[in-house]
Amino acid sequence: MYNIRIIALIILSSVSFSMYAQKHLTFMGVPIGQNINTFTEKLIEQGLTIYNSGSHLFGNEEDEDWVTLSGPFWYFDSTDNILVKAPYIDKGVSSVLVMARANHQTYQKLISTLNTKYGKHQRSINVQFKGDAQYIWITSKGNIEVWRSAFAEDDAQCNVEITYKDYPLVNRIAKKKSKRSNDL
């Protein structure tokens, strides 16, 4: 009887751990929800370089550690700005923001690749500025958001921001919005 309890406890622990592990997005194959140092070390192993890091300490739930990296990402041979954020409230990395420039063909390939990987998206236009667009993929592990500026006339490229928001961050933002809407 004692052995059955131990086996049941081990199985329950394994299931709980695997359910927790499944609640995280990945970035470059690395699970997002882990400690920022461990996360960035794994990105360095893949060819990225840290060029800045620090902390924002406001004394509230916005306190966080952050790291900015550069290097190759997807079809972007050299991305100068990959921002990794680990808010203390989320107990690990909960967002990664990639900023790059893309031509129309690369941008369309990006959207197509994300559609293949994450399914149907939501699309909004003129979100921040005239001619920009935003795409959002909502998954059980978090959201992937792509924003792009209008394409420039001089070089036919646009600014692209790809944001990976892990489940704890998406959940926290949703709760915050719910609290605000209940104020009426």
C-alpha positions in Angstrom: 0.0 0.0 0.0 2.9 2.4 0.9 4.6 1.7 -2.5 1.3 2.5 -4.4 1.1 5.8 -2.7 4.7 6.7 -3.6 4.2 5.6 -7.2 0.9 7.7 -7.4 2.8 10.7 -5.9 5.6 10.3 -8.5 3.1 10.1 -11.3 1.1 13.1 -10.1 4.3 15.1 -9.7 5.4 14.2 -13.3 2.0 15.2 -14.7 2.0 18.5 -12.8 5.5 19.3 -13.9 4.7 18.4 -17.6 1.5 20.5 -17.4 3.5 23.5 -16.1 6.2 23.0 -18.7 3.6 23.1 -21.5 2.4 26.5 -20.5 5.4 28.3 -21.9 6.2 29.5 -25.4 9.6 28.9 -26.8 12.0 31.4 -28.5 14.6 29.9 -30.7 13.7 26.6 -29.2 14.3 27.8 -25.6 11.4 27.7 -23.2 10.6 31.3 -22.1 9.4 30.9 -18.5 12.8 30.2 -16.9 15.4 32.3 -15.1 16.7 35.1 -17.2 20.3 34.1 -16.8 19.7 30.5 -17.8 17.5 31.7 -20.7 20.1 34.1 -22.1 22.9 31.5 -21.7 21.0 29.2 -24.0 20.5 32.0 -26.5 24.2 32.8 -26.4 24.9 29.1 -27.2 22.8 29.7 -30.4 25.0 32.6 -31.5 23.4 35.6 -29.9 25.5 38.2 -28.0 24.6 40.2 -24.9 25.3 43.9 -25.4 23.4 45.4 -22.5 21.5 44.3 -19.3 20.0 45.8 -16.2 17.1 46.1 -13.9 14.1 48.4 -13.6 13.3 48.8 -10.0 10.1 50.9 -9.5 9.1 49.3 -6.2 5.9 47.8 -7.7 4.8 44.9 -9.9 6.7 46.4 -12.9 10.1 45.6 -11.3 12.1 43.5 -13.7 15.5 42.3 -15.0 16.2 42.8 -18.7 18.8 41.8 -21.3 19.3 43.1 -24.8 21.0 40.7 -27.3 22.0 40.9 -30.9 22.7 38.3 -33.6 21.0 36.1 -36.1 17.3 35.4 -35.7 15.2 33.5 -38.3 15.8 35.0 -41.7 17.3 38.2 -40.2 21.1 37.6 -40.4 21.8 40.3 -37.9 19.2 41.6 -35.4 20.6 44.4 -33.3 17.8 44.5 -30.7 16.3 41.4 -29.0 14.9 42.5 -25.6 14.3 39.8 -23.0 12.3 40.9 -19.9 11.8 39.0 -16.7 9.3 40.8 -14.4 9.8 39.7 -10.8 6.1 39.1 -10.5 6.2 36.4 -13.2 9.2 34.6 -11.6 11.1 34.3 -14.9 11.3 35.5 -18.5 7.8 36.4 -19.7 8.5 38.4 -22.9 10.9 38.6 -25.7 10.8 41.4 -28.3 12.6 41.2 -31.6 13.0 44.5 -33.6 14.2 44.3 -37.2 13.7 45.8 -40.7 12.1 43.7 -43.4 11.1 44.0 -47.1 7.6 43.0 -48.2 8.7 39.4 -49.2 10.4 38.7 -45.8 7.5 40.2 -43.9 4.9 38.0 -45.8 7.1 34.9 -45.2 7.2 35.8 -41.5 3.4 36.0 -41.3 3.0 32.8 -43.3 5.5 30.9 -41.1 3.7 32.1 -37.9 0.3 31.0 -39.4 1.8 27.6 -40.1 3.2 27.3 -36.6 0.4 28.9 -34.5 -2.7 28.8 -36.6 -5.2 31.6 -37.3 -4.3 35.1 -36.3 -6.2 38.3 -35.5 -5.3 41.4 -37.7 -5.7 45.1 -37.0 -4.6 48.0 -39.3 -3.7 51.6 -38.4 -3.0 50.5 -34.8 -0.5 53.2 -33.9 0.1 55.0 -37.2 -1.4 55.2 -40.6 -0.4 52.2 -42.8 0.8 50.0 -39.9 -0.5 46.5 -39.1 -0.6 44.2 -36.1 -1.1 40.4 -36.1 -1.8 38.4 -32.9 -1.7 34.7 -32.5 -3.4 33.5 -29.3 -2.3 30.2 -28.0 -2.6 28.2 -24.7 1.0 29.0 -24.0 0.9 32.7 -24.6 0.6 35.2 -27.4 2.8 36.1 -30.4 2.3 39.6 -31.7 3.8 41.1 -34.8 3.6 44.8 -35.5 4.9 46.5 -38.6 5.2 50.1 -39.7 4.1 51.2 -43.1 6.6 50.3 -45.8 9.0 53.1 -46.5 9.0 54.6 -50.0 12.8 55.0 -50.2 13.8 51.4 -49.5 10.5 49.5 -49.5 11.2 48.1 -46.0 9.2 48.3 -42.8 10.1 48.2 -39.1 9.0 44.9 -37.5 8.4 44.1 -33.9 7.9 40.4 -33.0 6.8 40.0 -29.3 6.5 36.7 -27.6 4.3 37.1 -24.5 4.4 34.0 -22.2 1.3 32.7 -20.5 2.0 34.3 -17.1 2.3 37.8 -18.6 -0.8 37.3 -20.8 -2.8 36.1 -17.8 -1.6 39.0 -15.6 -2.5 41.6 -18.3 -5.9 40.0 -18.7 -6.6 40.1 -14.9 -5.4 43.8 -14.8 -7.8 44.7 -17.7 -10.7 42.8 -16.0 -10.1 44.8 -12.7 -10.2 48.1 -14.6 -13.4 47.2 -16.5 -15.0 46.3 -13.1 -14.4 49.8 -11.9 -17.4 51.2 -13.7 
